């Protein structure tokens, strides 16, 4: 028997609720590899999946959420993994369409797993999680498109959130001048401790302007907000610079013009972590192990247990979670 956070739908109301339950191994869906989960984390998608209507992501109930987990292989029918191997899983619609990591045991397809790189333990991997993995994919994409520290300051929007926090720490560690955008002035010291050199109040960027181009301010941008802020930022990018779009906290609509692309050669790079190919996953996790300062990572971490998850899910949807939550599923 093992513990898991299980979402069950009330047939009369059509709404789901969560509770920690004991399950047996035969309750798990089929998979090539059984993982003894050690840690998980809380992302915006997790908040949606734990909401009463499943955020439009959960396909069927009962359901175990948790889009990320890290742990130790307990059994495997695939030659790539053997008992005792440390592994990490993010994406592949695990925790949405498939049972996820808010559980002491999980079954996964071998193709979904990545060996944990040297230099990272399972707790650190979940301090990184999808948010940090996405942040590293964004930094890699910007670098692949020519961004270097010599080109000038890099903007990070939604900087106090999960993706933004890790992006700020990575960029600061790599020697970039980081301008961190936040709507919460009280997070200024926290962001500076991660490596931000400038704090940009959100109200300076969250309104559209009639001018398609403004002063060339930024050599790159990791954008977790989207919406009007992304439209505004596109007009402030330096010639040939790129924006890595990782989120839509400010909305999915993009009230922009094509002028920044045509007159300044600006690039808008879409970052998807869910279906990312295996080789790039391995590359990103190896970069995390070398380029994310672990002391800065630890400063972002807030511990939690399975029983804390329903409230944390509601909090993250309200923008009330700072940094990274690490869930000890065995606590």
N, C-alpha and C positions, 0 to 999 in steps of 0.2 A: 504494500500500500504506500501511496505517496500523496502529498498535499498539492493542490492546484487551485488557482482562482478560476471558478467556473461561472460563465454567464448563462443564465437560463431565461427563457422568454415566458411571460405570463400570457397564456392563450387568450384570455378574456380582454386584457388591456392592450396586448400586442407589444408591451414594453419589457425590456430585459433588465435584470438585476444581477449583481455579482455576489458570490460568497466563496469562502475558502472551504473546500471539500476534500475528503479522502477518496482517492480513486485507486483502481487496480491497474496493472500494466496492460491487461487486455482491453481496457477502455481507450487506450491510445490508438489513433489512426495508424495505418500501415506506414512503415518507413524502412530504409536500408540500415539506418544507424540509430541505436538508442543512446541518448545522451543523458548522463546524470547532470542536470543543470545546476550550476552554482550561483550564477548571477544573471539578472536581467536589468532592464532600465525602463524609463518612461519617456515616450515620445508623443508628439501631438496626435499621431495616428492611434496610439494606444488610448489616448483620451477619447477619441471618436469611437473606437471599438468598445470601450467600456460604457459609453453613453446609452441611455435607455433604448434608442433606436439603432444602435450599432454604427452610427455615422455613415450609413450607406455602404459600409465595407464588409461587415460580417454576413456571410452567406447563409449559415444555418446554425441552429442552437440544439443542444448545449454547445458552448464554445469556450475555449481557453485562449485569451488574448496574449499579447506580448510579442512584438515584432522582432525583438532581439533576444539572444541569449548566448551564454558562453558556459562551457563546462567540460566534462571528461567523458570520452566514449566508454560506454558500458558494454555494448555488444554491437557487432557489425557484420553484415553479410556482404560488404563491399571491401575489396582488397586494399583500397586506399586508406582505410582507417582500421585501427586495431584498438582493443580495450586499453585504456590509459591515455590515449592521445588527447591533447587539449585542442578544442575546436571553438570556433565562433560562428554564429549565424546572424545575418541581417538580410532583410528583403525576401524576395520570392513569394510575397503575399502571405508569408507565415505570420500568424497572429491575426490575419484577416480572413482569407479563404481557408487557411489551414490552422490547426491548433498550434499555439505558440509557446512562449517561454515563461509564462507565469505559472510555473509548474516545476516540481522537483524532478520530473522525468519528461523527456520529449523524444518523439520519433521524427527523423528527418530523412529526406533523400540525400544520398551522398553528394550529389552535385550542388546542393545548397550550402554545404559546409566549407569552411576555409580553415586550414591548420593555423593555430595560434602562433604568430611569429615569435622568435626568440626575443626576450626583452620585455614581453608583456605577459601578465598573469590574467586570469579570467575576470577578476574584479576590475582591473584597469581596462580590459577590453570592453566592459560594459559601462565604465565611465566614459569611454569613447562612443560605443554604440552606433546606431544609424546616424545620429546627429554628427558625431565626430568623423565617422566614415564619409559622410556626405561632405563635410567641411574639407577633408583631405582631397576628395575627388575634385572639389571646386578649385582648390589651390593648384592641384596638378593640371587641371584644364587651363587655368590662367597662365601657368608657367609654360605649358605646351604652346600657348599662343603668344609667347614672347615676353611675359611680364617678368621683370627683375626689380630688385630693391632700388637700383639706380634710376629707375624711371619716375619715381615719385610716390606720393602717398596712396595707399589702398584703402578703400571704403568698405566697411562691414556694416550692413544694416541688420536690425534686430540683434544687435551685438550681445545683449545680455541673455539671449535664449541659448538653447543647446548648440545648434549649428554655429551661431555667431560667436559664442564663447570659445569654442574649440578653434574656429577659424582665426580669431584674434590671437590666441595663444600660439598657433602654428606660425602665422605670419610674423608676429613679434619675434619668435625664436629664430626665424630665417633672416631677420635683419630688415624687415619692411617697416616703414612708417605707417602705423595703423590709425585710421580715423574711425572711431566706433560710434554708430548711431544708436541712440536709445531714447525712449520716451519716459524713462524712469531715472531722474537725476540722482537718486540715491545709489544707483549702481555704478556711478563714476569711479569711485575708488576701486571697486571690484574689477572693472574693465581695465583700469590702469595697471592693476596688479597682474593682469593676464598679458599685458604688453601693448595696450593702446597708448598712443602718444597724444591723441586729441579726442575729446568727447564732443560729438555733434548732436545737439538737441533734435529730436524727431520732427518738431514743428518747423524746422528750417527746410525740410525736404518732403514733407507729406502733402504739399499742395501743388497742383499742376500750375504751369505757367504757359502763357500764350507764345512765349519765345521757344522755338524748337531747339535752339542752341544757347548755352550760357558759357561762362568762362570754363576753360579746360582745367579741371581741378584734380581728377583722379586717374592714376595709372592702372587701376584695376578695381574691381568691386566684387565682393561676395554678397549677394542679395537674397535675404530670407523673407522679404516683405512683399515684393511684387506690387501690383496696383499702381496708384498714383506716384508712389515713391520711386519705383523702378523707372517709370516714364520720366520723372524729373532727373534722375541720376544719369540716364542715357544721354541727356543733353549737356551733362557736365564732364563727360569722359574726355580724356586726352586723345589726340589723334592716334588711331590704330589700337586703342585700348579695348579691353574686354570686360564684360560683366558676366559672372557666373550666377545664373538664376537657380536657387535651391528651394524656394518656398513661396507661399502666397498668403502670409499672415495678414497682409493688407488688402487682399482681394485678388481674384483671378483676372479681372479686366485689365487691359493695358492701354490707357488713353494717351498713346504716343504717336509720333510721326516717324517716317522713314528717314528724315533728314540726317540724324546722327550717323546712320549707316552709310548714307550716300556721300555726305560731305566730310565726315571725319573717319570713315572706315571703321566705325565702332562695331564690335562683335558681341552678340548676345548668345551666350553658351548655356544650353539646357543641361542640367545635372540630374541624372536619374540614378538612384542607388538601388532600386528594387531589382531590376533585371540586368544589372551590371555584369559583363562577362567575367568569367573566373580569373583570367590572367590579370585583368586590371584590378580585381578585388585583392589578389595577392600583392600586387604592386602597392596599392593604397595602404593595406595593413602593414606592409614592411616600412613604408614611409611614416606611418603613425608611430611605429616602434622607434624610429630614429629621429623624427622631426617634431614630435609633440613632447614638450618638457613635462615630465611626470609630476614635478612639484606643482606646476601650474594646473595640471589636470586634477590633482588632489584637491586643490583649492576650490574647484567647481562642484565637488561631490557632496551630495546629501544622501545619507543612508535611509533605506526603507525596507519594510517586510511585506509579504503578500497581503496582510490585512490592511496595510496603508493604501493599497492601490486604488480602490474606488474613489477615495477623496482626492488623491493625487491626479487621477484622470480628470476629475471635474476642475481641479485647480489649473492644470496645464491648458485646458480649453479657454480659461479666463485670462491667460497670460500671467499667471501668478506663480509660475515655477521658474526659478533662476538657476542657471548652470545645469548640472547633470545629476539625476537621481539614479542611484545604484541600488537595486533591489536584491537583497540576500534572500533567495527563495527558501533557504533552509533555516532562517532565523525564527 
